[in-house]
Amino acid sequence: MAEVYIQEGETLESALRRFKRKVQQEDIIKEIKRHSYYLKPGEKRRVKAALARKRNRKRKTRDYE
């Protein structure tokens, strides 16, 4: 759980920026999205394979340039 304490003299915007950075570093949003619905084991495998294909395709285009 991400917690950010506002320091003396700190603006709310900077504290919010620190909170967003901490949430992103801890992958909280990714976990919530992953647990928001159930995937059957076969579907999970397909999604994982599709993401791997996407990563490899991206890597190949980057290497090609």
C-alpha positions as CSV (number, residue, x, y, z in Angstrom):
1,M,0.0,0.0,0.0
2,A,1.4,3.3,-1.1
3,E,1.6,6.1,1.5
4,V,2.8,9.6,1.1
5,Y,3.1,12.0,4.0
6,I,2.9,15.7,3.2
7,Q,6.0,17.5,4.5
8,E,6.0,21.0,5.9
9,G,5.8,23.6,3.2
10,E,5.1,21.1,0.5
11,T,2.4,21.7,-2.0
12,L,-0.4,19.3,-2.5
13,E,0.5,19.0,-6.2
14,S,4.1,17.8,-5.4
15,A,2.7,15.3,-2.9
16,L,0.3,14.0,-5.4
17,R,3.1,13.7,-7.9
18,R,5.1,11.6,-5.4
19,F,2.1,9.4,-4.7
20,K,1.5,8.7,-8.4
21,R,5.2,7.8,-8.8
22,K,5.1,5.5,-5.8
23,V,1.9,3.8,-7.1
24,Q,3.5,3.3,-10.5
25,Q,6.7,1.9,-9.0
26,E,4.8,-0.6,-6.9
27,D,2.7,-1.8,-9.9
28,I,-0.5,-1.3,-7.9
29,I,-2.6,-0.4,-10.9
30,K,-1.3,-3.4,-12.9
31,E,-2.3,-5.7,-10.0
32,I,-5.7,-4.3,-9.7
33,K,-6.4,-4.7,-13.4
34,R,-5.1,-8.3,-13.3
35,H,-7.4,-9.2,-10.4
36,S,-10.4,-7.3,-11.7
37,Y,-11.7,-10.4,-13.6
38,Y,-11.0,-14.1,-13.8
39,L,-9.1,-15.6,-16.7
40,K,-9.3,-19.3,-17.4
41,P,-5.9,-21.0,-17.6
42,G,-6.1,-21.4,-21.3
43,E,-7.0,-17.7,-21.8
44,K,-4.2,-16.7,-19.5
45,R,-1.7,-18.7,-21.7
46,R,-3.1,-17.1,-24.9
47,V,-2.8,-13.6,-23.4
48,K,0.8,-14.3,-22.2
49,A,1.8,-15.6,-25.6
50,A,0.2,-12.7,-27.4
51,L,2.1,-10.3,-25.2
52,A,5.4,-12.2,-25.9
53,R,4.7,-11.9,-29.6
54,K,4.1,-8.2,-29.3
55,R,7.3,-7.7,-27.3
56,N,9.3,-9.7,-29.9
57,R,7.8,-7.8,-32.8
58,K,8.6,-4.5,-31.1
59,R,12.2,-5.6,-30.3
60,K,12.7,-6.7,-34.0
61,T,11.6,-3.4,-35.3
62,R,13.8,-1.5,-32.9
63,D,16.8,-3.7,-33.8
64,Y,16.0,-3.2,-37.5
65,E,16.3,0.6,-37.2
